[in-house]
C-alpha cells in the first residue's frame, strides 16, 4: 500500500520552495484567456468555504444566499451569485464594491467571518472575473477530467514531520495546471493538520487520510507518520496464515512490531467470548490451559464453532441490524424472524443465499420469516438505504437531498436505487394496536406483496427514476415486473465487490473490533481500507468458501493477528488501526449480564420470557408485555449497557460506551441484590466445607479464567479469615470485585 | 502511557474552511467546543408544558376578540406595565415584572411528537408525523448539547431531567443525547419527588452496604485491576474506572446527595411549591441549580393528558365529552399559579434569579377558534413562551400576535431561535457545530433574539 516511501517525501520537500507562492505562474497562464466561472471561480468559492454545509451550502442557505453544497451545481451558484437578489451581490462597474466581496473580506458585517483578504490571490481573481464581465458557466468551457495528487500515499518517517502535497488538474481541452493552492484539504482524524497550501504536519505518530478535493473530484491520500527507530528490528513474527502475511507486511513497512501472542488464559477467554458470547466455565478453562498439545487453540476454535451457542450469539448480531424488534414486527414476527436467522446460522447457510432470501422476502410475515425484512423497512427510501448499508457497506442518506459530498453517489443514483424497491405493498390484517395512538406499532400478521405500480420520483427533477443497481446498470425492461429477484442476483453475486467486501468486513469487525473499512457501513472513496490487500484477501476467502460464515470466522480466529496480546510494545503503542495488537473493548450488554448469571449460577429475569433464557438468546428488544409494567432487572441492565433499540439497521446503534449510570448499576442495588441472593453459587460456596484458598481459586477461575496471583490470594484469604466479617459477606465482596474488574467487563 | 483513540466521527474540515490559517485542530476546537461568549446564565430550568397550553387562556389574552375566540376568563393587569394575563393566574400576574414573554413562537408541526421534538431540540423534524420515532438519527436534548460543549467541572452532573419520560404513543425524541453518545445523556430519574419516600436509587447505597464495605470492595477491585494492567494501557478501561471514582464520590459526598434531598427543605417551603409532582420537581430544580447543575428539565406530565382533572398535560380538545374549561381551571392552571410564582420568588430571594434562566413553554399553543366541544385543538402557528431571569429583560414582551393570537403580526420566532437564545445566555456560541453519525456538521441554534437579552 505504501509504495512511496520517505525518499519521495524528501524529494518533494526540496521542490516545495520553488513552487512557493508563485502567484504569477499560478494565474499567469490564465491571463491570455477569459476567466471561466466553473473552473476558475468555483474553486475559489470552495476554497473559501462559502459552499460548506454549515455556510451557504446549507439546504436553506445562510443569510438569503444559498449555494449548492460543496459546489455541486455551478449553474445554480452562478445564478445565486450574479443574478439573484436583482444582481445586488455583484457590481461590474466597481468590482471592489461587490457585496459578496465586501462580505468575504469583512468590510461589511458577515456572520461567516472574514474568508480572505484584499491582498489575496483569490480576491485578485474574483475582481478580475467581475471586470471581465462576470460571465457564467459556459457549455464549451473545458471540464476537469482528472486530478493528479502526489504523493498518492506516504509514510513519513521522523525527523520528517511534514508532507507537502502537490495537486495537478487536467482539463478536457488537454491543458493542465497546478492547483495545489486552490484545492481543498480535509483529514480523517487528529493525528495531523493540513494548511491551505496542502502541507500536512504531524500532530502525533499514527495514520491519517488526507482527502484532496478540487471541483467535482476527490482523492484520498493515506499517510502514516512514524518514529524513526534507527535500531528497529523486525521481530519476524511467524505468520499462522495469509491474514498475518498481509497485516505483517504493512507493519514491517511502518517499522512496527506486533505484540506477542496472548497467553492461554487470555486466549481461552477471548475465543469463548468472541465465538459464542460467553466465558469458559471453570472446567473448560482449566482443561484448555492444562492441555499440553500445541494445536489446542485450533482444536478449541473448531469445537466452539460447532456449538449451538455460536448460532445464538451470531444470530444476535444479525438480528440487531435486521431490525428485529417488537413494535413493528410484533412478538410473533420477532420470534419467527429471529428463529429463521438463528437456524440459518446454525445450518451454515451460505451468506449470499441468506441475503437473497431477505431482499426477495415476500408473503405472510408469520409464515415466511424473511418477509419481515420489508415489514421492518416500510418505504422505498428506507429499503434502499438499509439494503445499501447492510449489504454494500454504503451510506446513501446524504444523497437523498443532494449529491453525496464525500462519495460518488448522485441524488439520481439514490432515487434510481430506491426505485428497485418501489413495488412493495402491505396487506394489513386487523392491526389491533396495543396503543391506538402509537402509529409506529403494527400488530398481527401482514403480507408483503409485490403489487404497487407506484414509481419513485427524484424530487429535484420530478422525473420518474428508472430502476438502477447502485453503481451498476439500469434494470432491463423485461425485469421491470420482478425487480427484487434481479436485484438479488446482482447484489449477491461473487463479482459484486462491495457486497463481498462489506460482508467479509462485517465478520472481521465482529472479531477484531475495528473494520478494515471503518465504520463498517461507510465504504467510500474518501474512506479507504486501512489495508487493501487484507480486505481483498478476506473477500476472496469468503467467496472461495462458498460464503460460509463459520469458515471465515475460524480462519480469522486462527490467525496470529487475532491471537495477539492487547499489551503494546515500544513500537506499536501509537498504532490504532493496523492490528498490531488486540483492541480492548467493553463487552456487549447481553454478554456481561450472561457472564454474571453464569458466575453466580443464578439466571437473570426478563419480562415475557421464562426464567433461564440467556440474554443473547432474546429474539427481540423488549417484550410487548412490558407495556405499563416496570422493567425486570435484566431488561433494565441491557438498556443501561447499550443493547440497541434496533430501529436503524446499523451496527452503530449498539453502544459499548461506558457511562456513569452503568457504574451506578454495578455499585448499587442492581448487582448487589444478585450477589446477596441466598440461592446462588456464592451462598453455596460460603456454606460449603471448601477451604478459603479453594473458594478464592474457584471464584477467580469462574470470573476471570485464571488463578489468583499470590497478592490476590492472600488479600482474599485475609478477608475470608477476618473475624469482623462473616464468610458470606466476604465472599460477596470478593465476587463484587471480580465482577467489576476491568478484566471481566472488557475483552482483553 | 496514553494510547491514541481513533475518533471515527471526526472528519476534520480544513480545505474549505480556513483561508486565514485556521489549522485543523483549531477548527476542531472551534467546532466542537463552545467559544467563550460571556455567559449571562449559569443555569437553565426548562419547564416543559407537555400537551400544549393555550396562549389565549394564559399569557396572550385577547379580551376584544369575538366570543368564539376569546377566553371565557377575564384578562387582568399584572405587575408589569401593559402586560395582561389570565385571571386564573393571579399570583403569576404579580411576578410579571420579572419575565419576558415571547408571544410569536411559530412553527408548523401539528403533532405532539414532532412538535415536542422540535421544542426539546430546537431542530425542525424531518416530517410532521406522529410516527416520528426516537432514534440516533435525531437531535439530542438541549442538556446533552450543553454537556457536550460546555460540561460541568464542579462534580455535579451537567444536566438532570425528571420526573417523566414523555410520550404520545411513542417516546418523544430529544430527551437524551442521541448521536452525541450515552455519556452525555441527562441524569434522568422517574421517581416522584412528591413521594414521601422519594430518593434516588443511584444516590443511595443498597441495604446492608455500608460505606466502609463499599470502600473495601473498591480496594479489592483495584487489586484485581492492577494484576491485569489494563488500566495502564487502555484508555477505555481507565475511563470506566474514573466513573467508579465519580460514582463513589457522588454516593459518599454530601454535596450531591444533599442536592437531591428534598427532606432538607422546610415543610413550609415544600407547601409553598405545592404538594404535587410538578411543584416538588420545581423545588428540586431550585436545589439542583443552587448546587451547580447547569440544565434542569422538568416535564409537567408524562402524557399529553387533557381528559381528566387529576393528571396529564395540557391537551384539552374536549374529546370523550370532556370540556377544556372544566379541566385547565381545575388542574393545570392552579398548579401553574402555585408553583411558577413560588419558584421565581425563591430564586429571587436567594439571589439566583439573575443567573438562572427559567423557560416555561409547551410544544405548541391552541386554536384561536373554540371548537364544538368548547375546547381548543393544536395550534403551532402562534403561541407564547415565558422566560425569566438569567439575563433576559424584565417586564418585557417580544413580538406581537394578530388580534386573534392566530399568527405572529411581527417578529416571528422559530424554536431554533429560542434555542440559540438559550445557548447564548449560557455562554455557548449558537453557531457551534456538532457532528452526527454521518459526520455531518450541524449547527446547534438559529438566530439569537438579542432583543430579549437585558
Interface residues (C-beta under 8 A of the other chain):
Chain A: X46 X47 X48 X49 X51 X52 X53 X54 X70 X111 X114 X115 X116 X117 X120 X122 X183 X184 X185 X186 X187 X188 X189 X190 X191 X192 X193 X194 X195 X196 X203 X204 X206 X211 X212 X213 X395 X397 X398 X406 X435 X437 X438 X439 X440 X441 X514 X518 X519 X566 X567 X568 X573 X574 X576 X577 X584 X585 X586 X642 X645 X647 X648 X650 X652 X653 X655 X657 X658 X659 X660 X661 X662 X663 X664 X667 X668 X669 X672 X673 X676 X704 X709 X711 X712 X715 X716 X719 X729 X733 X734 X736 X737 X738 X740 X741 X742 X743 X745 X746 X748
Chain B: X1 X3 X4 X5 X6 X7 X8 X10 X11 X12 X13 X14 X15 X16 X17 X18 X19 X20 X21 X23 X24 X25 X28 X129 X130 X131 X133 X134 X135 X136 X137 X168 X169 X170 X181 X182 X183 X185 X187 X201 X202 X204 X205 X206 X208 X209 X213 X214 X216 X217 X220 X221 X223 X224 X225 X227 X228 X229 X230 X231 X233 X234 X236 X237 X239 X240 X241 X243 X244 X246 X247 X248 X251 X431 X433 X437 X438 X440 X441 X443
